[in-house]
Amino acid sequence: MANPSSASPASREPQALSSSDGATTAKPGERSTPYASNVMRFLESVGISNPIPENYSSEDFYSDFLCNHLKTDAVLRGHITCFTTVKPTILNSMGGLHGGVIAAISERVAIATARTVVGEDKELFLGELAMSYLSSATINAELIVDGSVVRTGRNTTVVAVEFKMRKTGKLVHSSRATFYNSPIAKL
Protein backbone atom coordinates (compact mmCIF):
# COMPACT_ATOMS: atom_id res chain seq x y z
CA MET A 1 0.00 0.00 0.00
CA ALA A 2 1.46 3.38 -1.03
CA ASN A 3 2.05 6.06 1.56
CA PRO A 4 0.33 9.34 0.48
CA SER A 5 3.22 11.40 1.81
CA SER A 6 5.72 9.51 -0.34
CA ALA A 7 4.37 10.93 -3.61
CA SER A 8 6.67 13.46 -5.19
CA PRO A 9 5.61 17.12 -4.77
CA ALA A 10 5.57 17.60 -8.54
CA SER A 11 2.98 14.86 -9.00
CA ARG A 12 0.53 16.34 -6.50
CA GLU A 13 -2.22 18.48 -7.95
CA PRO A 14 -2.88 21.77 -6.11
CA GLN A 15 -6.30 21.79 -4.56
CA ALA A 16 -8.64 24.74 -4.65
CA LEU A 17 -9.59 25.91 -1.22
CA SER A 18 -13.03 27.17 -0.44
CA SER A 19 -13.87 29.98 1.91
CA SER A 20 -16.69 29.73 4.40
CA ASP A 21 -19.09 31.29 1.88
CA GLY A 22 -18.37 28.50 -0.61
CA ALA A 23 -16.43 30.62 -3.11
CA THR A 24 -13.41 28.96 -4.66
CA THR A 25 -10.27 31.03 -4.11
CA ALA A 26 -7.80 29.28 -6.42
CA LYS A 27 -7.74 28.09 -10.01
CA PRO A 28 -6.07 24.84 -10.99
CA GLY A 29 -2.30 25.35 -10.96
CA GLU A 30 -2.41 28.24 -8.45
CA ARG A 31 -1.70 28.17 -4.74
CA SER A 32 -4.11 29.67 -2.27
CA THR A 33 -4.64 30.11 1.44
CA PRO A 34 -7.79 29.97 3.52
CA TYR A 35 -7.59 33.77 3.79
CA ALA A 36 -7.45 34.56 0.08
CA SER A 37 -11.11 35.54 -0.25
CA ASN A 38 -10.85 37.83 2.78
CA VAL A 39 -7.77 39.51 1.32
CA MET A 40 -9.48 39.96 -2.05
CA ARG A 41 -12.56 41.51 -0.38
CA PHE A 42 -10.31 43.94 1.52
CA LEU A 43 -8.39 44.94 -1.62
CA GLU A 44 -11.63 45.52 -3.51
CA SER A 45 -13.01 47.62 -0.62
CA VAL A 46 -10.01 49.98 -0.81
CA GLY A 47 -10.38 50.33 -4.58
CA ILE A 48 -7.58 48.12 -5.91
CA SER A 49 -9.75 46.95 -8.81
CA ASN A 50 -10.87 50.45 -9.84
CA PRO A 51 -9.44 51.73 -13.14
CA ILE A 52 -6.91 54.57 -12.96
CA PRO A 53 -8.61 57.87 -13.92
CA GLU A 54 -7.36 59.34 -17.20
CA ASN A 55 -5.97 62.55 -15.63
CA TYR A 56 -3.79 60.46 -13.27
CA SER A 57 -2.04 58.73 -16.16
CA SER A 58 -0.21 61.81 -17.44
CA GLU A 59 3.56 61.98 -17.63
CA ASP A 60 5.15 63.00 -14.31
CA PHE A 61 1.81 63.09 -12.49
CA TYR A 62 3.57 61.68 -9.44
CA SER A 63 5.91 64.70 -9.10
CA ASP A 64 3.10 67.19 -9.57
CA PHE A 65 0.97 65.33 -7.04
CA LEU A 66 3.70 65.43 -4.38
CA CYS A 67 4.66 69.04 -5.05
CA ASN A 68 1.06 70.11 -4.52
CA HIS A 69 1.29 68.79 -0.95
CA LEU A 70 4.67 70.33 -0.05
CA LYS A 71 5.31 74.00 0.65
CA THR A 72 8.93 75.11 1.09
CA ASP A 73 9.65 77.37 4.07
CA ALA A 74 13.46 77.67 4.29
CA VAL A 75 16.46 76.53 2.26
CA LEU A 76 19.90 76.78 3.84
CA ARG A 77 23.17 74.97 3.18
CA GLY A 78 22.60 71.47 4.55
CA HIS A 79 19.05 72.14 5.76
CA ILE A 80 15.56 72.44 4.25
CA THR A 81 12.23 73.02 6.00
CA CYS A 82 8.87 72.33 4.35
CA PHE A 83 5.25 72.15 5.45
CA THR A 84 2.55 69.70 4.45
CA THR A 85 -1.08 69.23 5.41
CA VAL A 86 -2.66 65.79 5.48
CA LYS A 87 -5.46 65.85 2.89
CA PRO A 88 -7.97 63.09 2.02
CA THR A 89 -6.08 62.26 -1.21
CA ILE A 90 -3.03 61.04 0.74
CA LEU A 91 -4.75 59.06 3.50
CA ASN A 92 -4.53 55.32 3.99
CA SER A 93 -7.56 53.14 4.67
CA MET A 94 -7.14 53.70 8.43
CA GLY A 95 -7.44 57.50 8.16
CA GLY A 96 -3.75 58.35 8.63
CA LEU A 97 -1.08 59.71 6.31
CA HIS A 98 -0.19 56.91 3.88
CA GLY A 99 3.24 55.35 4.44
CA GLY A 100 4.09 55.49 0.74
CA VAL A 101 3.44 59.23 0.70
CA ILE A 102 5.68 59.67 3.74
CA ALA A 103 8.47 57.75 2.01
CA ALA A 104 8.02 59.70 -1.24
CA ILE A 105 8.09 63.06 0.56
CA SER A 106 11.13 61.90 2.54
CA GLU A 107 12.93 61.00 -0.65
CA ARG A 108 12.13 64.34 -2.31
CA VAL A 109 13.17 66.40 0.71
CA ALA A 110 16.33 64.31 1.17
CA ILE A 111 17.35 64.83 -2.47
CA ALA A 112 16.76 68.57 -2.21
CA THR A 113 18.70 68.73 1.06
CA ALA A 114 21.63 66.76 -0.37
CA ARG A 115 21.69 69.07 -3.38
CA THR A 116 22.44 72.01 -1.05
CA VAL A 117 25.89 70.50 -0.33
CA VAL A 118 26.62 68.32 -3.39
CA GLY A 119 27.55 70.22 -6.54
CA GLU A 120 25.67 70.00 -9.81
CA ASP A 121 28.73 68.28 -11.32
CA LYS A 122 27.84 65.09 -9.41
CA GLU A 123 24.86 62.77 -9.75
CA LEU A 124 23.06 61.53 -6.67
CA PHE A 125 22.03 57.87 -6.42
CA LEU A 126 19.78 56.82 -3.55
CA GLY A 127 21.45 53.83 -1.92
CA GLU A 128 19.24 53.44 1.14
CA LEU A 129 16.08 54.96 2.59
CA ALA A 130 15.21 53.84 6.11
CA MET A 131 11.81 54.84 7.49
CA SER A 132 10.49 54.97 11.06
CA TYR A 133 6.73 55.32 11.40
CA LEU A 134 6.38 56.42 15.03
CA SER A 135 2.83 57.76 15.16
CA SER A 136 -0.09 58.57 12.90
CA ALA A 137 -0.83 61.94 11.31
CA THR A 138 -4.57 62.20 10.74
CA ILE A 139 -6.60 64.28 8.31
CA ASN A 140 -5.95 68.05 8.33
CA ALA A 141 -2.87 67.64 10.54
CA GLU A 142 -0.17 70.16 9.68
CA LEU A 143 3.35 68.74 9.60
CA ILE A 144 6.79 70.33 9.55
CA VAL A 145 9.20 68.36 7.35
CA ASP A 146 12.84 69.06 8.25
CA GLY A 147 15.70 67.74 6.16
CA SER A 148 19.27 68.07 7.40
CA VAL A 149 22.61 66.74 6.22
CA VAL A 150 24.09 64.38 8.81
CA ARG A 151 27.32 63.72 6.93
CA THR A 152 28.74 64.54 3.55
CA GLY A 153 31.94 63.31 2.00
CA ARG A 154 33.59 62.77 -1.32
CA ASN A 155 31.44 59.75 -2.25
CA THR A 156 28.45 59.68 0.12
CA THR A 157 25.94 62.02 1.69
CA VAL A 158 23.61 61.07 4.54
CA VAL A 159 20.43 63.08 5.16
CA ALA A 160 17.93 62.83 8.04
CA VAL A 161 14.31 63.86 7.49
CA GLU A 162 11.89 64.39 10.37
CA PHE A 163 8.12 64.88 10.27
CA LYS A 164 6.81 66.78 13.30
CA MET A 165 3.33 67.98 14.22
CA ARG A 166 3.24 71.74 13.70
CA LYS A 167 1.14 72.45 16.81
CA THR A 168 2.92 70.24 19.32
CA GLY A 169 6.35 69.55 17.81
CA LYS A 170 5.76 65.81 18.34
CA LEU A 171 7.95 63.62 16.11
CA VAL A 172 5.66 61.34 14.08
CA HIS A 173 7.92 60.00 11.30
CA SER A 174 11.64 60.01 10.60
CA SER A 175 13.87 58.76 7.86
CA ARG A 176 17.51 58.54 6.90
CA ALA A 177 18.70 58.54 3.31
CA THR A 178 22.15 57.58 2.05
CA PHE A 179 23.17 58.94 -1.34
CA TYR A 180 26.15 57.97 -3.45
CA ASN A 181 27.76 60.89 -5.26
CA SER A 182 29.42 60.23 -8.58
CA PRO A 183 30.78 62.57 -11.23
CA ILE A 184 28.67 62.94 -14.35
CA ALA A 185 30.34 61.20 -17.26
CA LYS A 186 31.55 63.48 -20.03
CA LEU A 187 31.20 61.68 -23.35
N, C-alpha and C positions, 0 to 999 in steps of 0.2 A: 504494500500500500504506500503510495507516494505521500510525502510530507508536504503540505501546502507551502510551508516557509522555505522549502528547498528549491522552488521554481526560481529561475533567474529573473531579476528585476525587469529585464527588457521584454520578457514574455508576458508579463502581467499587463492587463488592460486597465487604464485608469478608470475609476468608477465615478460617475456623476453623483454628487452629493445633493441632497434635497434639504431645503430649509424647512422650518416648522410650518410654513404656509403651503408647502408642496411644490414650490417653484424649483426647477432644476437650476443649479448655479454653475455647472460646467458642461462643456461640449466634449464629445469624445476626443481624446488626445490632449486635453487641457487638465491642469491640476486645479483643485479648488479647496477651499476650507469651509467649515461649517458657518463661518462668518461672512462669506462672500456676498450673500444677498443683503445683509445689513450694511456692509461697506458700500455696495452699489446704491442702496437707498440714500445713504448719507451723501455720497458724491452728487447724486441727482438733486438732492434738496439744496445743496449749495451752488447749483448751477453748472456743474462740470459738463453736462451734455448740451448746454445752450450754445448756439452758434456765436462766433465772435462778431459783434456789430461792425459794419463796413468802415465807420470812421475810426475804429481802433486798429485797423489793419494798415494804416498809412506808414510810410517809411519814417523811422525814428520817433514813432509815437511814444515809446517808452521814455525817452529823454524829455520830451515835452511834458509828459504826464508828471514825471518827478519834479521838474523845474517849476511847475505850477504849484507844488506843495512846499517848496523851499524859498525862503526870503533871506537874502544875505544881509547881515548886520555889520560885521567888521572883517577886514582882511588885513592881517599883519604878517610879517615874515615869520613863518612857522606856526601860525595860528589863524583859524577862521571860525567865526561865530555866525550861525544861521538860526532862523526860527521856522517852525512848522506847526500847523494846527491839524489835529486828527479829524479828518472829514469822512463821511460815510463811504466814499469811493475807495478808501484805503483801510477799511476795517476787515477783520477776519470774522468768521462765523460766530465767534464768542463775544463780539462787540469791542474788541481791543485793536490797537494798531497792528496790522499784519506783519509777521516776522520777515517776510520777503521784502516788504517796503522798507523796514528798518535796515535790513542788510543793503538794499540798493542805495538808500540815502547815505548810509555809512561809507559805502564805496565811493560815491560821488564826492562827499565832503573830504574823505581821505585823499583822493586824487588831487582835488583842488588845494588841500593843505600841503601835500608833498610838492606840488608845483611851485609853491612860494619859496622853496629852498633848492629845488633841483632845476637846473637851467633847461632852456628849450632845446639845447643841443643834445639832450639825452631823452630816450624813451623810458617810460615807466611801465613795468610789467607787474601786475598784482600776483604775488607769490603765495600769500596767505591772508585770509580774512577770518578772524576769530570773533564770534559774537557771544555776548552774555545778555540774556533776556531776564532781567531782575524783577520787573514788575510790569503791570499792564498800563497802557495809556489809553483811556477811553475816549469816546467821541467828544469833540470840541475841546479836548485838552490841548493847551499850548505848550510846546516843547522848545527848549533851547538846545541846539546841536552845536557842540564845541569840538573842533578838530585841532589837535596840537601835535607837532613833531616831537617824538620821544627821542629819536636818534637819527642822524643822517651821516652817511659816510660816502666813500667813493663809489661803492657798488650797491648799497642798500639804504633804504629810508623806512623808518618805522613811525607810524602815525596812530595816535589814540583818538577815538571819537566817543564822546559821551552825550547821551540824551538825558536832559534833566527837565523836570516839571518847572514851568516858568513861575508859577505862584509860590511853590514851596522849596524849590531847589533840589527836590528829591531825585536821586539818580535812578532812572528806570531801565536804561539800556546802555551797554558800553561795547566797544569793539576795538580791535587792534589790527591794523593792516601793515603787512610787510611788502614793500615794493623793491624790485630789482631795477637798478638804473643801468642803462647801457647806451653807449653812443649810437647815434643814428648813422647807419651806413651811408657812405657817399659813393654812389655808383657812377 
